[in-house]
Amino acid sequence: MKIYKKKDFFLNKYIKGDRYLWAFISLLAIFSFLPVYSASTNLVTTYGGSNTVFSYLLKHAIFLLVGFCILFVTQFIDYKYFYRMSILSMPIVFILLIFTISQRKELDGVNASRWLHIPIINISFQTSSIAGLVLFIYCARYLANKKKINFINSFFPLLFPIFLIIGLIFPANGSTAVIVFLSVLILLFIGGYPFISVIGVLSMGILFSGIYIYSVIKWGYKNPMNRVYTWKSRIEKFLDHESKESYQMKQSKMAIVLGNKFGRGPGKSVLKAFLPQSSSDFIYAIIIEEYGSVGGVILLFIYILILMRIMIIATKVTNYFCSLLVLAVGFPIINQALINMGIAVGLFPVTGQTLPLISAGGTSMWVTFFSFGIILSVSKMIYKNSTNDSNYNIIHHES
C-alpha cells in the first residue's frame, strides 16, 4: 500500500482557521474601498489643503494592509498566550487610560481625552478600543477558571477591574463605555455568572454613571472637554419627537430616502458632501444612498453571517476558555456594527461608533482585525483533527 500526501492549496500554508470567516472579512474589507472613496470627497471639501480623494483612499488602504498583517500574525498565536496576556495587560491598559484622560486637550477640534498622542512619531490612537479588548479577554479568563462564582467573591478580582476600566473610558467616550459595559454583561451571563448578580452589576453601572452625570450637571461647568452636555443634548433630541432633529440625523435620513430600493449607484451619493463623518460614523447612510436598501440589508446579512460563524466556532471548540474567548472578542464587533447601523437609520442617538471593517479609521480597525485574529487562532483547533485525518489519501493500492 502506497500512501501519498494530498497536495495542499498554496494559501493553506498561510491562511489558518475558519475559511468562511476569512472570506467575510476579506469581502467587507474589499467593499469598504467603494464607500470610503466616495465619502472622502466630504473630507477634501472640509479640510482642503493638499489632500485629495486618492490620498484618503491610500490612507485607508494602508490601514487595511496593516490590519491584515495584524490578522495574519495573530492567527498563528496559540490561545494560551492570550490567556496569560490578559493579566499582564490590565495594568498597562490602566496606565494608558490614565495618561490619555490626563492630557485634557483638543485634537482637531475633538476631545483628545479619547486619544493618546505620541509626539515623537506624531501618531494618535484610541486607548478605549484597546482597553475594551483586554477587558473582554480578562473576563473570559476569570469566568473560565472559577466554578462557583457569586457577587461577593468576584467583586475585587472581577467587578472592580471592570468598573475601573469602564470608569476611565466613560468621561471622554461615553458611547464606547456603554458598549463595553453591555458586552461585558452579555459575557458574564453566557459565562455562568448568576443572573441576579448580573442584574446587580447592571444596577451598579447605572448608579455610578447617574451619580457622575448628576454631579457634572449640578456642580460642573460647561466646557469643550466635558462630554456630559453633549450626551444630554443628543438624548433629549432623540427622545423629543417634536424637536428639530440634529443636522447629522437629517442628512443621514435624507440619504437613506434618496437611496430608495436599489440606490443611486456607486459614487453617486449627493449627501456625502454635506453629511459630517460620512466616511466613518455615518458611512452606512452613504452605502444605502448609493446601493439602496437592498445593499444595506445585504451588508447587515454579512454581519449576521459573521455572528453565526463566531457562534459555531465557540460551540465546536472543546476548551471552555476558548469558547468564552471567541464570544468575548466577537460579540462586541457585531454589537458595534448593529449600533452604527441603528444610528444611521434613527434607532439610536448619535454616538460616534464606526462600522467595523468598513469605516475609515485606524485604532478601531486594527483592534477589530486583532479580535478576528484571535477567533481564527482558536478556530484552528477545530480543523486540526479533521485535516489530520483527511490529509493522507490512498491513491494507489498494491496487493
Buried (B, 14 or more C-beta within 10 A) or exposed (E): EEEEEEEEEEEEEEBBBBBBBBEBBBBBBEBBBBBBBBBBBBBBEEEEEEBEBEBBBEBBBEBBEBBBEBBBEBBEBEBEEBBEBBEEBBEEBBEBBEEBBEBEEEEEEEBBBBBBBEEEEEEBBBBBBBBBBBBBBBBBBBBBEBEEBEBEEBEEEBBEBBBBBBBBBBBBBBBBBBBBBBBBBBBBBBBBBBEEBBEBBBEBBEEBBEEBBEEBEEEBEEEEBBBBBBBEEBEEBBEEEEEEBBEBBBBBBBBBEBBEEEBBEEEEBBBBBBBBBBBBBBBBBBBBBBBBBBBBEEBBEBBEBBBEBBBBBBEBBEBBBBBBBBBBBBBBBBBBBBBBBBBBBBEBBBBBBBBBBBBBBBBBBBBBBBBBBBBBBBBBBBBEEEEEEEEEEEEEEEE
